[in-house]
Amino acid sequence: MLDGRILIALTPGILLEYEEQISKHWNSTIALNVVRSLTELPSSRFVTVYYNLELITADPDDNKFIDCAFASNADFIISNDSHFAVLKNINFPSIPVLKIDGFEQLLKKENII
């Protein structure tokens, strides 16, 4: 992400979710620093979501990530959250989900790390 080879799509809702979750696990100062860093990365792309697809019913709050991925034409979502497994059974939109270890393997394969 630092050299621009990996782009990250963001929305205000996603940034708020990151801030909330990081604050829970660490503290609000760290959360604000992470969110600020993400907004300042040259590889960050802010996306306007026009469609709320509502594909995840088990945890509707996760839909913000699917909507962002759809709006940004993302190659994939990176998540270990089991709620995203529903995407495997949906023909449209086709948004692959990579778990963290799968993403790491992809980065190694592409000689990014």
N, C-alpha and C positions, 0 to 999 in steps of 0.2 A: 504494500500500500504506500510505503514511503517513496518509492521510485516511480509510482504511477502505473505499474504493470497490472495491478489488481485494483479495480474500481469498487467502491462501496456505495450502494444506493441508500439514501436516508430520507426520512420524513420527520417532521416535528414529533409525531407520535412515537416513532421508533427511538428518537433521542430521549424523550421523556421516559420510555420504558427502560432504556439502558441506565439512565440516571437513577431511577427507582430501584432497579435490581442491584446495581453496584452499591448504592447507599445501604441497602439491606445487608449485603455481605461484607462490606468494608466500612466506608463512611461517606458523608456527603461531599467532603473536600475532594476525595479521590474521584467520586462520581462526576463532579463538575469538571475536574481536570481531564478525565477521559472524554466526556462529551465535548468539551472545548477543543481538545486535540482532534477528535473526529471531524468537527466542523471546519478545522483549519487545514486538514490534509488536502493536498492538490488532487488526490484521487477520490475524494468524496463528491458524490453527485446528489443534489437535492431534487427530489421527485415530487411532482404533483399527482396525487391519486384521484382519478376520475371515476373509477369503478370500485365498489365494495363487493367483492365476489362472495364473501361469506361461506367459504369452503370448509372451515373448521368449526364444528358445532360443539366439540368437547371443551374447547377453551377459546371462545370467540375473540379474546384479546390477541390471540396469535394471528388473526386475519390481517392485521396491519402489515405484517411481514410479507404475506402472500400478495396483498394488494400492491405493495411497493415493488416487489419482484416483477409482477405483471406490468406495472406502469413503466418500469425502467428496462423491460425486456432483458432481465437478468439471466445469466447462464444457469444459475442455481441459487438456492438458499443454503446456508451453512447452519445446521442446528442438530443437536442431539435430542431435541424435544420430540417425544413419540407422537404428539398430536399432528405433526407434519406428515406422518405416514399415509394419511388419507390422500395425499397428492398422487401417490402411486396408482390409485384407482380412478383418477379423474383424467379424461382425455383432453379436456380443454379447461383452462390453460395447462400446457405441459411445462411444469416447473420442477426440475429435478432438485432433490434435497440431498446434500452431502453431510455426513456426520463429520465431526472434527478430524478423526483419523483418516477418513477418505479425502478430506481437503488437504491434509498434510501429505498424503500419498500423491495427490495431483500436483502439489507444489514441487515435490521432489522430481516427479516425472518431467515436469516442464522446466526443470533446473532453476527454479525460482528460489529454492532454499537448498 
